[in-house]
Amino acid sequence: MQVSSSVRDLDEVIQQYHTALDSFLRGTPEPMKALFSHADDVVLANPFGPAVRGWETASASLDYASSRFSDGELSGFDRMARYVAADLATIYEVEHGKVRVGGGPVTEWVLRTTTTFRREDGTWRVVHRHADPISTPNDQGPLRTS
């Protein structure tokens, strides 16, 4: 079975995305921002606040989040799902690493993430990223405090 160039291109962009996340955790948001769509419908939901929509607010949110990080390092990704259509793809991964947030200690973390890519002018771009630290069962569900 031959792999289409679109899927190969997506695989390359996902690898760039993983590399950019490592830079992001070291306080450098530019490689991550370069992979995002600059469209009005881009959505970013990260653990620092509510979801934002549109490139200007997503860009500012990426800058803020990355500015809070230092001494970060990704240790791996557990891919749980991947869905690919002609011009839209979504991956669900659990990210593992360590990072310093603000002036705190370097701490290990786990994030569950959903990322959607869309082909724009022949290039895959991130149009949606949702990341949160919920990684263990909790019978409080949406009322959980940790």
C-alpha positions as CSV (number, residue, x, y, z in Angstrom):
1,M,0.0,0.0,0.0
2,Q,1.4,3.4,-1.0
3,V,1.3,6.2,1.5
4,S,-0.1,9.4,0.0
5,S,2.1,12.5,0.0
6,S,-0.6,14.3,2.1
7,V,-0.2,11.7,4.9
8,R,3.6,11.9,4.6
9,D,3.3,15.7,4.8
10,L,1.1,15.3,7.9
11,D,3.6,13.0,9.5
12,E,6.4,15.5,9.0
13,V,4.3,18.3,10.4
14,I,3.4,16.2,13.5
15,Q,7.1,15.6,14.0
16,Q,7.8,19.4,13.7
17,Y,4.9,20.0,16.2
18,H,6.4,17.6,18.7
19,T,9.8,19.3,18.3
20,A,8.2,22.7,18.6
21,L,6.5,21.7,21.9
22,D,9.9,20.9,23.4
23,S,11.0,24.5,22.5
24,F,7.7,25.9,23.8
25,L,8.4,24.3,27.2
26,R,11.8,26.1,27.3
27,G,10.1,29.5,26.8
28,T,10.4,29.7,23.0
29,P,6.9,29.9,21.4
30,E,8.0,30.8,17.8
31,P,8.4,27.3,16.4
32,M,4.9,26.3,17.7
33,K,3.3,29.5,16.5
34,A,4.8,28.9,13.0
35,L,2.7,25.7,12.8
36,F,-0.6,27.4,13.7
37,S,-3.2,28.7,11.3
38,H,-3.5,32.4,11.3
39,A,-7.2,32.2,10.5
40,D,-10.1,33.7,12.5
41,D,-11.4,30.2,13.4
42,V,-8.2,28.9,15.1
43,V,-9.0,27.7,18.7
44,L,-6.5,27.2,21.6
45,A,-7.5,25.8,25.0
46,N,-4.6,25.5,27.4
47,P,-4.4,25.0,31.2
48,F,-3.7,28.7,31.8
49,G,-7.2,29.9,31.1
50,P,-10.3,29.7,29.0
51,A,-10.3,28.8,25.3
52,V,-9.6,31.6,22.8
53,R,-10.5,31.9,19.2
54,G,-8.8,33.8,16.4
55,W,-5.1,34.1,15.6
56,E,-4.4,37.3,17.5
57,T,-5.8,35.9,20.8
58,A,-4.3,32.4,20.2
59,S,-0.9,34.0,19.5
60,A,-1.0,36.1,22.7
61,S,-2.1,33.0,24.6
62,L,0.8,30.9,23.2
63,D,3.2,33.7,24.1
64,Y,1.8,33.9,27.7
65,A,1.9,30.2,28.3
66,S,5.4,29.8,26.9
67,S,6.6,32.7,29.0
68,R,5.5,30.9,32.1
69,F,7.7,27.8,31.2
70,S,11.4,27.2,31.7
71,D,13.7,24.2,32.0
72,G,11.1,22.1,30.2
73,E,11.7,18.8,28.4
74,L,9.3,16.4,26.7
75,S,9.9,12.8,27.5
76,G,7.3,11.3,25.2
77,F,3.9,11.1,23.5
78,D,1.3,8.3,23.8
79,R,-0.8,8.4,20.6
80,M,-4.2,7.1,21.4
81,A,-6.1,8.1,18.2
82,R,-5.5,9.5,14.8
83,Y,-8.2,10.5,12.2
84,V,-7.2,11.7,8.8
85,A,-9.3,13.0,5.9
86,A,-8.2,14.8,2.8
87,D,-7.9,18.2,4.4
88,L,-8.5,17.7,8.1
89,A,-6.7,15.5,10.7
90,T,-7.0,15.1,14.4
91,I,-4.7,13.4,16.9
92,Y,-5.3,12.6,20.5
93,E,-2.1,12.2,22.5
94,V,-1.0,12.1,26.1
95,E,2.1,14.2,26.5
96,H,4.7,13.5,29.2
97,G,7.5,15.7,30.4
98,K,8.9,18.0,33.0
99,V,8.8,21.8,33.3
100,R,9.2,24.7,35.6
101,V,6.1,26.9,35.8
102,G,6.8,30.5,37.0
103,G,9.4,30.3,39.7
104,G,8.3,26.9,41.0
105,P,10.3,23.7,41.0
106,V,10.9,21.5,37.9
107,T,7.9,19.1,38.0
108,E,6.9,16.1,36.0
109,W,3.5,16.5,34.2
110,V,1.1,14.7,32.0
111,L,-1.3,16.5,29.6
112,R,-4.0,15.0,27.5
113,T,-4.2,16.8,24.2
114,T,-6.4,16.9,21.1
115,T,-4.9,18.7,18.1
116,T,-6.6,19.2,14.8
117,F,-4.7,20.1,11.6
118,R,-6.2,21.5,8.4
119,R,-4.6,21.8,5.0
120,E,-4.2,25.5,4.1
121,D,-2.6,26.3,0.7
122,G,-1.1,22.8,0.6
123,T,0.3,22.9,4.1
124,W,-1.0,21.3,7.3
125,R,-1.6,23.9,10.0
126,V,-2.9,23.6,13.6
127,V,-6.4,24.9,13.9
128,H,-7.3,23.5,17.3
129,R,-5.3,22.5,20.3
130,H,-6.9,21.5,23.6
131,A,-4.6,20.5,26.5
132,D,-5.5,19.8,30.1
133,P,-3.8,18.0,33.0
134,I,-6.7,15.5,33.7
135,S,-5.0,12.1,33.6
136,T,-6.5,10.2,36.4
137,P,-10.1,9.1,37.2
138,N,-12.0,11.3,39.7
139,D,-15.6,10.7,40.7
140,Q,-16.1,14.4,41.1
141,G,-16.0,14.8,37.3
142,P,-16.4,18.4,36.3
143,L,-16.3,19.5,40.0
144,R,-12.8,18.0,40.6
145,T,-10.3,20.3,42.2
146,S,-7.2,18.4,41.2
